[in-house]
Amino acid sequence: MRLAGKVAIVTGAGSGIGKATVDLFRREGATVVGADLKGADIVCDAGDDAQVRALIDKAVADHGKLDIAFANAGISGGLASIFEQSVDDWNEILRVNLIGPFLMIKHAAQAMSDAGHGGSIICTASVAGLRSGAGGPAYSASKAGVISLVKTAAQQLTGSNIRVNAICPGLIETGMTEFVYERARAKGQADKLGHLNPLQRGGEPPEIANAALFLASDEASYVNGHALVVDGGLSSSHPYTSQRFGRTAI
């Protein structure tokens, strides 16, 4: 019961990493409010200021406090090149993937500070935010922004005892990556999924949930402003991805 007595919010809770995290946090003793556009306790657009603020206000009103906030909701935007993506594509991907975590940090930290106690805020970034080759351009830029955001937020929350960290997953089988898995299986290449990392496999949502549990718990009480990579070792090297001007070879 590593989270006994804690109150947590998890966005993107309807499936994948978010659902696995909600289940794990509850098993570890937390009261968890799961939010998503569908399939969760509360309907919430993670990139909408009023909805995120209302989500946090309701969690505090219903449960008396907020100890943990996990800004996990995100969208991929596909693998189109810079020359194929529109401004509208970029606006929507950045709205959900980067403005969403900003809103969670802003409002969750305020609620934690108003209550006079610390807390843990976690944001889902990606190895795509560390270097190219793991996602489309807008997605990669949004996740690089998340990594920078948590470092900046950790500094701006100095003295509050509120920790802000990110998780950088590698290839994980979720709804977001379903098209990658389906394409590989259709080609009879399922054994090649994750083959570029030293473990030579893709990851599963519970493996990311375990990382979130660590960052949410008191065991990570001295971990702050950090981007925790959970990718099977992929980012320990520079796997080669063939690219051409105007498009990406997949």
Secondary structure, DSSP 8 states (H G I E B T S, - for coil): -TTTT-EEEEESTTSHHHHHHHHHHHHTT-EEEEEESSSSSEE--TT-HHHHHHHHHHHHHHHS---EEEE-------S--TTT--HHHHHHHHIIIIIHHHHHHHHHHHHHHHTT--EEEEEE--GGGTSSSSS-HHHHHHHHHHHHHHHHHHHHTTTTTEEEEEEEE-SB-SSTTHHHHHHHHHTT-GGGTTTTSTT-S-B-HHHHHHHHHHHHSGGGTT--S-EEEESTTGGGS-----EETTEE--
